[in-house]
């Protein structure tokens, strides 16, 4: 019994290595769903090895760093360094050059790594991956690769007239799930063997149709003794016209589902609805729940997690503001560039990115903002996993949004009871790719032509060599349907008629009064204004400006504190005479309702204000004394 127990413990402690080739924004989203399905079922520590392009590396490295899943290691390998190994192979498959990268794994992965499970990004696990890893023990001494038989008739060559596939053993094998015995492959000279196979077959085939799969199959046809055939439920292939239904009779038979048709979830299959629901379960599954520790598996804590745990232990749970302080230490998962993103820097270094944050209840503003602002946009969206998928469907269905590639959408996943508004803002700010940023809120519409006007103002006011924050005057309408003013003159007319108002003049005049709207009416050149308590204008600054202070969550002082820090760093506040933005009406947020109804909420906000003032004084010395004086006079 004791021996069996030791075997069981050893099995759970064994580190399982998983490799995946991932390139681009869409594949990065697919990888997340694959990883969720693996993490959900696993009981072992895992090491993921990602061969990525620059885009996928940026997305996935940020995601895993913020996900902080116990007993999970992640390594990245530059696909660009491997392209020369396979770029000589003509390939018709939609995966392009990345569809050939699995051939290079013996070279790409560490030389001391002996075994690895290789997965396509369109895989969903329905069982513990340790079961698949255990099949390595069933390999004979000569077997180096484990594969499931191909479940379509592709390699039989009878799909259409004159169909000529690459050579394969019988029906051939599918490479969506591979067990690679790297140590043995290196020993037999795998790199030279697959190259010779490819060169020989390309003399007659001219190109591959199914990327690496064709070369793997041609190699196996010549060396059948080297393959270990896996049971077909380890790769249930859901492309059209497959024999996948023969792989299972009960749901419990399912192990791995492979969406290997270009149609993906729209593929034809008798049980596709069941498979689709299983996939959607992981697609929308709360990834925070996968941060659980493995039972009986001591994990090597990362320095970040040790530091976080130490900070949490220092908090006083009896402090009435404990929840606020706890929120500041919450590490939110972040998925950068959730949708396709393309941006080409301008040659004159004057480009400006509109930076904002939003949640699901402001989604309807996106199309209007894109119509008003043609320049680059960086948006951070605070959403649950399920809401992120709703957003994806919304964006893909919108003619306006799907045609805009210069908008970076960054998902900050929900966790905790407060809206971490400044953390979300900072995600949008840090991922702007232009020298200048326009810091705004998503419920404002910029005037038509503001993008070009701001770029000219950046040059006119020598922003590159001076510390300036350009103030864009803010107005508001109480009407849901507004005939948007096309000029300053038209806006002033609407202001006089009572169609528009200066922003928050009736509830929070201190927030924007220093803009000096009376002067703005007749101004023709930019003018400087002084900081005053509670001033919170919307500004254009250099991208290297201070970040927002993340202690402020929910409603209150999140922008005020940022403007104070700009002033402490001696930024000149310059009001632009021919710029404006208009706030559109919407229902009050949940956080403002909490602020209004909870005295403890307001008390904690005052406590955080005092602490912010003290920190500002320590940081900037005498330059920050006026803030303490102003606070005492309020």
Secondary structure as UniProt FT lines:
FT   HELIX           2..13
FT   STRAND          16..22
FT   HELIX           24..41
FT   STRAND          46..52
FT   HELIX           54..67
FT   TURN            70..71
FT   STRAND          72..78
FT   HELIX           79..81
FT   HELIX           83..86
FT   TURN            87..88
FT   TURN            94..95
FT   HELIX           96..104
FT   HELIX           105..108
FT   TURN            111..112
FT   STRAND          116..119
FT   TURN            121..122
FT   STRAND          123..125
FT   HELIX           129..133
FT   HELIX           134..138
FT   STRAND          145..149
FT   HELIX           154..156
FT   TURN            161..162
FT   TURN            170..171
FT   STRAND          173..180
FT   HELIX           182..188
FT   HELIX           190..205
FT   HELIX           212..222
FT   HELIX           224..226
FT   STRAND          227..230
FT   HELIX           232..234
FT   STRAND          236..237
FT   TURN            240..241
FT   HELIX           244..247
FT   HELIX           251..253
FT   STRAND          256..258
FT   TURN            262..263
FT   HELIX           264..266
FT   TURN            270..271
FT   HELIX           272..283
FT   HELIX           287..291
FT   TURN            295..296
FT   HELIX           303..314
FT   TURN            317..318
FT   TURN            320..321
FT   HELIX           322..328
FT   STRAND          334..335
FT   TURN            347..348
FT   STRAND          352..359
FT   HELIX           360..365
FT   HELIX           366..372
FT   STRAND          377..383
FT   HELIX           385..397
FT   HELIX           399..402
FT   STRAND          407..413
FT   HELIX           421..430
FT   STRAND          436..439
FT   TURN            442..443
FT   STRAND          444..446
FT   TURN            448..449
FT   HELIX           450..460
FT   TURN            461..465
FT   STRAND          468..472
FT   STRAND          474..476
FT   HELIX           488..497
FT   STRAND          501..502
FT   TURN            503..507
FT   HELIX           509..511
FT   HELIX           513..515
FT   HELIX           517..522
FT   STRAND          527..529
FT   TURN            533..534
FT   STRAND          538..542
FT   TURN            543..544
FT   TURN            550..551
FT   TURN            558..559
FT   HELIX           560..568
FT   TURN            569..570
FT   STRAND          572..575
FT   TURN            577..578
FT   STRAND          581..583
FT   HELIX           590..597
FT   HELIX           599..620
FT   HELIX           621..624
FT   HELIX           625..633
//
